[in-house]
Amino acid sequence: MPPGTLPAYPPAPHCNTRGLTGLGAHTVDAMMNKGMIVNPDHMSQRGVDATLKLAEARHYSGVISPHGWMDPRNWPRIWALGGMAFPNSGNASAFVQEWRQYRPKRTPYFFGWAWGADLGGLAEQGLPPDANAPKVNYPFRSLDGSVTLDRQHTGDRTFDYNNDGVAHYGLYADWTDEVRNLGGQQIADDLLNGPEAYLQMWERAVGVPATHCLSRNGRIRAKGFAGIRLGMDDRTLLQSAGQPLTRTRAWTYCVEGAKASSAKKKKKRRASGGGTTAILTPEGKVALVATTAKGYRARGIHPGSVASLLRGHARRQGKGIWVARLGKTRVAYVVRGKRVRTVAIASREAKRRKALRAYLKLVPKSGFAPRGTLIASKASTKKITAKNSKSLVQTHDRGSNLFYCQIGL
């Protein structure tokens, strides 16, 4: 270019070496006050660090790195908050490599992966598969298996991803097939979990309590227990008991328990330990609350009690189920192997024998283990310094974005 056409800069770094200004910090705080999603992707490392410190001070989950422009070693801080972080959707091979390199082994929250196309003029569209990489075999099944897709047609043009890559947004279906071919079912599951993970992150941003274990002791009353009440709608249940471990018709919650004395015992307790479940009607109201936690009692009987104690306190209602009145509602005891395994209270919708048995069948026998603390990959925990910080785009797209990355944003 002729001299003077492009701006001249001194040696790097150039990207906002000051970090957040006072006005910038005020803006981030105001966004959190409104439950907005904060995206520090295009900030300098100093700006990213200052923004994450503000979010960490408030335990704010609504933070996202949606197309990998920040240094990925910041991502564990976002995951620890309950936010989301993932790379740009350039070449499928690079995307899968970055997933393998940075995916956390565990997070305290429901986990999902996603991608940001960012096709606003700066990001690279995905190239066709490498010569030695598996090809997209047409027709192929969508990630969830519900749709069969063939080569995409636009007018008189037929696109083949193996030759054209991501020629336009419609080819992202084909791109996800290559991603699955390269990364296997695990990355497909992570991508399918991405929308739910995003929604749960947004719930926490607007004040829904994060997943936590319920109290280990309590008296079961006619209206409910542990913050769960019969007749609650799903939104009220979220605000009262927090986000569940699983969220189908059965919302499951872990229950606080005694600490295991060894890793082996801890693993065994998590595999077979008790929990609490709210079973919802198809309309989204709590119809039954059940627990397998020994600390909860109804009419003096708790999970783990010998079944003989039910005589004189409850009447048998078919194989393995005993019932008794509890105020204006009904309490049910599920018996297995001469012991009470589950205690539940039922609303009017679940009182009748057939309905009660159907609702009790929805109570899961496992899956109550708490998720635990964050375990990040080794690659994402290496220390960031002023000299080695870089964006993920710079890492796999050297040179082509150098000018844009050096502009002070």
C-alpha positions as CSV (number, residue, x, y, z in Angstrom):
1,M,0.0,0.0,0.0
2,P,1.2,3.6,-0.6
3,P,2.8,5.2,2.5
4,G,0.2,6.8,4.7
5,T,-2.7,4.7,3.5
6,L,-2.7,2.5,6.6
7,P,-2.0,3.7,10.2
8,A,1.5,3.1,11.5
9,Y,1.9,1.6,15.0
10,P,4.9,1.2,17.2
11,P,5.8,-2.4,18.3
12,A,3.0,-4.5,19.9
13,P,1.2,-4.8,22.2
14,H,-1.4,-2.3,21.0
15,C,-4.8,-3.7,22.1
16,N,-6.0,-1.4,24.9
17,T,-3.0,-1.7,27.3
18,R,-5.0,0.3,30.0
19,G,-7.7,-2.4,30.5
20,L,-11.1,-1.3,31.8
21,T,-11.6,2.4,32.4
22,G,-13.8,3.6,35.2
23,L,-16.7,4.0,32.7
24,G,-16.0,0.4,31.4
25,A,-16.2,-1.0,34.9
26,H,-19.4,0.9,35.5
27,T,-20.9,-0.5,32.2
28,V,-20.0,-4.1,33.2
29,D,-21.6,-3.6,36.7
30,A,-24.7,-2.1,35.1
31,M,-25.0,-5.1,32.7
32,M,-24.8,-7.5,35.6
33,N,-27.5,-5.5,37.5
34,K,-29.8,-6.0,34.5
35,G,-29.0,-9.7,34.2
36,M,-27.3,-9.2,30.8
37,I,-24.8,-11.5,29.2
38,V,-21.3,-10.0,29.4
39,N,-19.0,-10.8,26.4
40,P,-15.3,-9.8,27.0
41,D,-14.1,-11.7,23.9
42,H,-12.7,-8.7,22.1
43,M,-11.0,-7.1,25.1
44,S,-7.3,-7.0,25.8
45,Q,-6.0,-9.5,28.3
46,R,-6.0,-6.7,30.9
47,G,-9.6,-5.9,30.1
48,V,-10.6,-9.5,30.3
49,D,-8.9,-9.9,33.6
50,A,-10.6,-6.8,35.1
51,T,-14.1,-7.9,33.7
52,L,-13.7,-11.4,35.2
53,K,-12.7,-10.0,38.5
54,L,-15.9,-7.9,38.6
55,A,-18.0,-11.0,37.8
56,E,-16.1,-13.2,40.3
57,A,-16.7,-10.6,43.1
58,R,-20.5,-11.0,42.5
59,H,-20.4,-14.8,41.6
60,Y,-22.1,-13.8,38.3
61,S,-22.7,-16.6,35.8
62,G,-23.7,-14.5,32.8
63,V,-20.3,-14.4,31.1
64,I,-19.5,-15.8,27.7
65,S,-16.6,-16.2,25.3
66,P,-18.6,-17.1,22.2
67,H,-16.0,-17.3,19.4
68,G,-12.6,-17.7,21.1
69,W,-11.0,-14.3,20.6
70,M,-9.7,-14.1,24.1
71,D,-6.9,-16.3,25.4
72,P,-8.4,-19.7,26.2
73,R,-6.5,-19.9,29.5
74,N,-9.2,-17.4,30.8
75,W,-11.9,-20.0,30.1
76,P,-11.6,-21.9,33.4
77,R,-12.5,-18.7,35.3
78,I,-15.6,-18.4,33.1
79,W,-16.6,-22.1,33.7
80,A,-16.1,-21.7,37.4
81,L,-18.6,-18.9,37.4
82,G,-21.1,-20.9,35.4
83,G,-20.5,-19.1,32.1
84,M,-19.8,-20.5,28.7
85,A,-16.6,-20.5,26.5
86,F,-15.8,-22.1,23.2
87,P,-13.8,-21.4,20.0
88,N,-14.6,-20.0,16.6
89,S,-16.1,-22.3,14.1
90,G,-13.3,-22.2,11.5
91,N,-12.0,-25.4,10.1
92,A,-13.7,-28.5,11.8
93,S,-10.3,-30.1,12.4
94,A,-9.0,-27.1,14.4
95,F,-12.4,-26.8,16.2
96,V,-12.2,-30.4,17.4
97,Q,-8.5,-30.0,18.3
98,E,-9.3,-27.0,20.5
99,W,-12.2,-28.9,22.1
100,R,-9.9,-31.8,23.0
101,Q,-7.3,-29.4,24.3
102,Y,-9.4,-27.1,26.4
103,R,-12.6,-29.0,27.4
104,P,-12.9,-29.2,31.2
105,K,-13.0,-32.6,32.7
106,R,-15.8,-31.4,35.1
107,T,-17.7,-28.3,36.0
108,P,-20.1,-27.5,38.9
109,Y,-22.8,-26.7,36.3
110,F,-24.7,-28.4,33.5
111,F,-22.0,-28.4,30.7
112,G,-22.4,-27.8,27.0
113,W,-20.2,-26.8,24.1
114,A,-21.0,-24.5,21.2
115,W,-19.5,-22.5,18.4
116,G,-19.5,-18.9,17.2
117,A,-19.5,-18.4,13.4
118,D,-18.6,-14.7,13.6
119,L,-18.8,-14.4,9.8
120,G,-18.9,-10.6,10.0
121,G,-16.0,-10.2,7.6
122,L,-13.0,-11.1,9.8
123,A,-13.4,-14.8,10.7
124,E,-12.5,-17.6,8.4
125,Q,-15.2,-19.9,7.0
126,G,-14.6,-23.6,7.4
127,L,-12.5,-25.3,4.7
128,P,-13.3,-28.7,3.2
129,P,-12.0,-31.7,5.1
130,D,-8.3,-32.4,4.9
131,A,-7.1,-34.9,2.4
132,N,-6.6,-37.6,5.0
133,A,-9.6,-36.7,7.1
134,P,-13.0,-38.5,7.1
135,K,-15.4,-37.1,4.5
136,V,-19.1,-36.2,4.9
137,N,-21.0,-39.2,3.5
138,Y,-24.3,-38.1,1.9
139,P,-27.0,-38.5,3.0
140,F,-26.1,-38.1,6.7
141,R,-28.1,-37.9,9.9
142,S,-28.3,-34.7,12.0
143,L,-26.5,-34.5,15.3
144,D,-29.7,-35.6,17.2
145,G,-30.6,-38.2,14.6
146,S,-34.0,-36.8,13.8
147,V,-33.3,-35.4,10.3
148,T,-31.6,-36.9,7.2
149,L,-29.7,-34.4,5.1
150,D,-28.3,-34.5,1.5
151,R,-26.3,-32.0,-0.5
152,Q,-27.7,-28.5,-0.2
153,H,-29.3,-26.9,-3.2
154,T,-29.6,-23.2,-3.9
155,G,-31.2,-22.4,-7.3
156,D,-29.3,-24.5,-9.9
157,R,-26.3,-24.9,-7.7
158,T,-25.6,-28.0,-5.6
159,F,-23.1,-27.6,-2.7
160,D,-20.8,-30.5,-1.6
161,Y,-19.2,-29.8,1.7
162,N,-16.3,-32.1,0.8
163,N,-15.4,-29.7,-2.0
164,D,-16.9,-26.3,-0.9
165,G,-16.5,-26.3,2.9
166,V,-18.8,-23.8,4.6
167,A,-19.7,-21.9,1.5
168,H,-22.7,-20.3,3.4
169,Y,-24.5,-20.7,6.6
170,G,-26.6,-23.6,5.3
171,L,-23.4,-25.8,5.2
172,Y,-23.0,-25.7,9.0
173,A,-25.2,-28.8,9.2
174,D,-22.5,-30.6,7.1
175,W,-19.8,-29.0,9.2
176,T,-21.2,-30.5,12.3
177,D,-21.2,-33.9,10.7
178,E,-17.4,-33.5,10.0
179,V,-17.0,-32.4,13.6
180,R,-18.8,-35.5,14.8
181,N,-16.7,-37.7,12.5
182,L,-13.5,-36.2,14.0
183,G,-14.5,-35.9,17.6
184,G,-17.0,-38.8,18.1
185,Q,-20.2,-38.9,20.1
186,Q,-18.9,-37.0,23.0
187,I,-18.5,-33.7,21.1
188,A,-21.9,-34.3,19.4
189,D,-23.4,-34.7,22.9
190,D,-21.6,-31.5,24.1
191,L,-23.0,-29.5,21.2
192,L,-26.5,-30.8,21.7
193,N,-26.2,-29.8,25.4
194,G,-25.0,-26.3,24.4
195,P,-28.5,-24.6,24.2
196,E,-29.6,-25.9,27.6
197,A,-26.3,-24.9,29.1
198,Y,-26.7,-21.4,27.7
199,L,-30.3,-21.1,29.1
200,Q,-29.2,-22.3,32.5
201,M,-26.4,-19.8,32.5
202,W,-29.0,-17.1,31.6
203,E,-31.3,-18.3,34.4
204,R,-28.5,-17.8,37.0
205,A,-27.7,-14.4,35.5
206,V,-31.3,-13.2,36.4
207,G,-31.2,-14.7,39.9
208,V,-32.2,-18.3,39.8
209,P,-30.1,-20.1,42.4
210,A,-27.4,-22.5,41.1
211,T,-27.6,-26.2,41.6
212,H,-26.9,-27.1,45.2
213,C,-27.5,-30.0,47.6
214,L,-30.6,-29.7,49.7
215,S,-30.5,-30.0,53.5
216,R,-29.9,-33.6,54.7
217,N,-32.5,-33.5,57.5
218,G,-36.1,-32.4,57.7
219,R,-39.7,-33.3,58.5
220,I,-41.9,-34.2,55.5
221,R,-45.1,-32.1,55.8
222,A,-48.3,-32.3,53.9
223,K,-47.4,-29.4,51.6
224,G,-43.8,-30.4,50.9
225,F,-40.3,-30.2,52.2
226,A,-36.8,-28.9,51.4
227,G,-38.1,-25.9,49.6
228,I,-40.3,-28.0,47.3
229,R,-44.1,-27.6,47.6
230,L,-46.9,-29.5,46.0
231,G,-48.6,-27.5,43.3
232,M,-45.6,-25.2,42.6
233,D,-45.1,-24.3,39.0
234,D,-41.7,-24.8,37.4
235,R,-40.6,-21.2,37.7
236,T,-41.5,-21.0,41.4
237,L,-39.7,-24.3,42.0
238,L,-36.6,-22.9,40.3
239,Q,-36.5,-19.9,42.5
240,S,-37.2,-21.9,45.7
241,A,-35.0,-25.0,45.3
242,G,-32.6,-23.8,42.6
243,Q,-31.6,-25.5,39.4
244,P,-31.9,-29.3,39.5
245,L,-29.3,-31.8,38.4
246,T,-31.7,-33.2,35.8
247,R,-34.8,-31.4,34.3
248,T,-37.3,-33.7,32.6
249,R,-40.6,-34.6,34.2
250,A,-38.4,-35.5,37.1
251,W,-36.3,-32.7,38.6
252,T,-33.6,-34.3,40.8
253,Y,-31.6,-32.7,43.6
254,C,-28.7,-34.0,45.6
255,V,-28.9,-34.1,49.4
256,E,-26.1,-33.1,51.7
257,G,-24.4,-36.1,53.2
258,A,-21.7,-37.1,55.6
259,K,-18.2,-36.9,54.1
260,A,-16.7,-40.2,53.0
261,S,-13.6,-41.4,54.8
262,S,-12.0,-42.6,51.7
263,A,-12.1,-42.2,47.9
264,K,-13.5,-45.7,47.5
265,K,-16.3,-45.0,50.0
266,K,-17.0,-41.6,48.4
267,K,-17.4,-43.2,45.0
268,K,-19.8,-45.9,46.4
269,R,-21.8,-43.2,48.2
270,R,-22.2,-41.1,45.1
271,A,-23.3,-44.1,43.1
272,S,-25.9,-45.3,45.5
273,G,-26.6,-42.2,47.7
274,G,-30.0,-40.7,48.2
275,G,-31.5,-37.6,46.7
276,T,-34.8,-35.7,46.4
277,T,-37.0,-35.6,43.3
278,A,-39.9,-33.4,42.2
279,I,-42.2,-35.0,39.6
280,L,-44.0,-32.5,37.5
281,T,-47.3,-32.8,35.7
282,P,-47.2,-32.3,31.9
283,E,-48.4,-28.8,32.6
284,G,-45.3,-28.1,34.8
285,K,-46.7,-28.3,38.3
286,V,-45.3,-30.3,41.2
287,A,-47.5,-33.4,41.7
288,L,-45.2,-35.6,43.8
289,V,-42.1,-35.0,45.9
290,A,-40.0,-38.1,46.8
291,T,-36.8,-38.7,48.7
292,T,-34.4,-41.5,49.3
293,A,-32.4,-39.5,51.9
294,K,-32.5,-41.0,55.4
295,G,-32.7,-37.7,57.1
296,Y,-36.3,-37.1,56.0
297,R,-39.2,-38.5,58.0
298,A,-43.0,-38.8,57.4
299,R,-45.0,-40.0,60.4
300,G,-41.7,-41.1,62.0
301,I,-40.7,-43.4,59.1
302,H,-37.7,-42.6,56.8
303,P,-35.9,-44.2,53.9
304,G,-34.0,-47.1,55.4
305,S,-36.6,-47.9,58.1
306,V,-37.6,-51.5,58.4
307,A,-40.8,-52.2,56.5
308,S,-42.5,-53.8,59.6
309,L,-42.8,-50.3,61.1
310,L,-45.5,-49.5,58.5
311,R,-48.0,-51.9,60.0
312,G,-50.5,-49.9,62.0
313,H,-49.2,-46.6,60.4
314,A,-50.0,-47.3,56.7
315,R,-52.0,-49.6,54.5
316,R,-50.7,-51.6,51.6
317,Q,-51.6,-50.5,48.1
318,G,-50.3,-53.1,45.7
319,K,-46.9,-54.7,45.6
320,G,-44.2,-52.6,47.2
321,I,-46.3,-49.5,48.0
322,W,-47.8,-48.5,51.3
323,V,-49.9,-45.3,51.8
324,A,-51.1,-43.2,54.7
325,R,-52.8,-39.9,55.2
326,L,-50.7,-36.9,56.1
327,G,-52.9,-33.9,56.8
328,K,-54.9,-33.3,53.6
329,T,-52.5,-35.2,51.4
330,R,-51.2,-38.7,51.1
331,V,-47.7,-40.1,51.9
332,A,-46.4,-43.1,50.0
333,Y,-43.7,-45.5,51.1
334,V,-41.9,-47.7,48.5
335,V,-40.6,-50.9,50.0
336,R,-37.8,-53.1,48.6
337,G,-36.2,-55.9,50.4
338,K,-38.0,-55.4,53.7
339,R,-37.0,-51.8,54.0
340,V,-38.4,-48.5,53.0
341,R,-36.5,-47.1,50.1
342,T,-38.5,-44.0,49.2
343,V,-40.8,-41.7,51.0
344,A,-43.1,-39.5,48.9
345,I,-46.0,-37.1,49.2
346,A,-48.6,-36.8,46.4
347,S,-50.9,-34.0,45.3
348,R,-54.5,-34.5,44.2
349,E,-53.3,-35.3,40.7
350,A,-51.2,-38.2,42.0
351,K,-53.4,-39.5,44.8
352,R,-55.3,-42.3,43.0
353,R,-53.7,-45.7,43.0
354,K,-53.0,-45.9,39.2
355,A,-51.7,-42.3,39.1
356,L,-49.6,-42.7,42.2
357,R,-47.9,-45.7,40.8
358,A,-47.3,-44.0,37.5
359,Y,-45.7,-41.0,39.2
360,L,-43.6,-43.1,41.5
361,K,-42.2,-44.9,38.4
362,L,-40.8,-41.6,37.2
363,V,-38.6,-41.3,40.3
364,P,-35.0,-42.2,39.2
365,K,-33.0,-44.7,41.3
366,S,-29.7,-43.0,40.7
367,G,-28.1,-39.7,39.3
368,F,-28.1,-37.7,42.6
369,A,-24.4,-37.2,42.8
370,P,-23.3,-33.6,43.1
371,R,-21.2,-32.3,40.1
372,G,-18.3,-31.2,42.2
373,T,-15.8,-28.4,41.6
374,L,-14.2,-27.4,38.3
375,I,-11.5,-29.7,36.9
376,A,-9.9,-27.8,34.0
377,S,-7.6,-29.3,31.3
378,K,-3.8,-28.8,31.7
379,A,-3.6,-26.6,28.6
380,S,-6.1,-24.1,30.0
381,T,-4.4,-23.7,33.4
382,K,-1.0,-22.5,32.2
383,K,-0.2,-19.1,33.6
384,I,-1.0,-16.0,31.4
385,T,1.6,-13.3,31.3
386,A,1.8,-10.0,29.4
387,K,4.2,-11.6,26.9
388,N,2.5,-14.9,26.2
389,S,-1.2,-13.8,26.1
390,K,-2.9,-14.2,22.8
391,S,-6.3,-14.8,21.3
392,L,-7.3,-18.2,20.0
393,V,-7.8,-16.7,16.5
394,Q,-4.1,-15.6,16.5
395,T,-3.1,-19.1,17.6
396,H,-4.5,-21.0,14.6
397,D,-4.8,-18.2,12.0
398,R,-1.4,-16.5,12.1
399,G,-0.9,-13.4,10.1
400,S,-4.2,-13.1,8.4
401,N,-5.8,-11.3,11.4
402,L,-2.6,-9.6,12.7
403,F,-3.7,-6.2,11.6
404,Y,-7.1,-6.4,13.2
405,C,-5.7,-7.9,16.4
406,Q,-3.3,-5.0,16.8
407,I,-5.9,-2.3,16.5
408,G,-6.8,-0.7,19.8
409,L,-10.5,-1.7,20.4
